[in-house]
Amino acid sequence: MAQGRFIPRNPQKYFGNYTQIFFRSSWELTVMKFFDRSIGVTRWVSEEVAISYVSPKDGRIHRYYPDFMFEMININQEVERWVVEVKPLKETSIEHAKSAYDKVAVAVNEAKWFAAERFCQANGMKFKVVTEIDIYRMVPRTAKKKAPKVKKLAANGTKKPVAPRKSSKTSITRATNGKRKSKKSSA
């Protein structure tokens, strides 16, 4: 799990202490980079606002610090304010929970998010939980080229690319009925 300090390229967009921005996962880091670099996002902050909630584990009041709050200019040129929580899909609903720990995390998260939604309604904001699915959609994909295979060392001490090996005796083909069969090549 990636953790560290984030240094924004645009510290003027951060409304908080921009020298104390920490991420607790690579997904949070991705969202931070998006907020920092997006021209549509005018201001953002990370874990600087506390929201009270009642935990289902002990029935006591706790403080919840959402991952992000941000302001953006929407398509109608209106300012929107959002509270965003970044969580793995398995901790967002019982259907996706894989373990007993995940199920407890879902219950606690639902209590936090209920409080966050009330907070947002009272303050003219919107609330969203962002999962890895949303993050993968947000990040543009680039085609990765495979590097050529390299021999350890050539005779002169340099590394040289190796051409892919061709099968000399056997090739696997797919038969018309969907089964795989081995077929001798006539070489």
SULRA-V960092 format. One line per field, one symbol per residue. ss: DSSP state (H for helix, E for strand, - for the rest). burial: 1 if it has 9 or more other C-alpha atoms within 8 Angstrom, else 0. A space follows every 50 residues. Layout:
BEGIN
ss->???
burial->???
END
This chain:
BEGIN
ss->---EE-----HHHE-------EE--HHHHHHHHHHHH---EEEEEE---E EEEE------EEEEE--EEEEEE-----EEEEEEEE--HHH--HHH---H HHHHHHHHHHHHHHHHHHHHHH---EEEEE-HHHHHHH-----------E ----------E--------EEEEE-----EEEEE---
burial->00100100000011100100111111111111101100001111111001 11111100000001111111111100000111111110111111011000 01101111111100111011100011100111001000000000000000 1011000010000000000110000000000000000
END
